[in-house]
Structures are given as C-alpha cells and as structure tokens.
Amino acid sequence: MSTDLDRTRAVWRQIAAVVVERIEDGTYPAGSRVPSVVELSAEFEVASSTAQKVMAHLKKEGVVRTEVGLGTFVADRPAD
C-alpha cells in the first residue's frame, strides 16, 4: 500500500500523518503492532533515518508505544 508523497513538504510529517490516519480509520487498532522502521522506509521509499524520525515523533506524541524486542504498538487511548 504505497502513498504518493509531496516532496515539497517535510516527508516525515506526511508519513506520520498517514500512520495516524491508519490508526484513526482502524487499519491499526489500539494495541496492534505498527510497521517497523524498515517496513516504513520500504513502503514509502525513504531513508531509515526518516522512518526513525516518524516513529520518534509518534512516540513523543503518545500515539505509539515501544516494547523492547517486540516492536512498536498503537498506544491505548484513554476513554473520553
């Protein structure tokens, strides 16, 4: 599932927005594993450093959580 990116805007922000959109639409439900840095870099054809920046941003925002040795997962959202 490849997405065309606008190379005139920050690519990592666009990829982060795609991941958040997938979380919101249920493609990646709460608690499910999200693609790894290697998988993101392959899907979007970007450097692994760009994919790492995406994951770091999403983790900082509380969208995802990491478990050492297991991967990165959609963070459980508190009920509103």
ABEGO torsion letter per residue (X at the ends): XBBBBBAABBAAAAAAAAAAAAAAAGABBBGBBBBBAAAAAAAAGBBAAAAAAAAAAAAAAGABBBBBGAEBBBBBBBBX
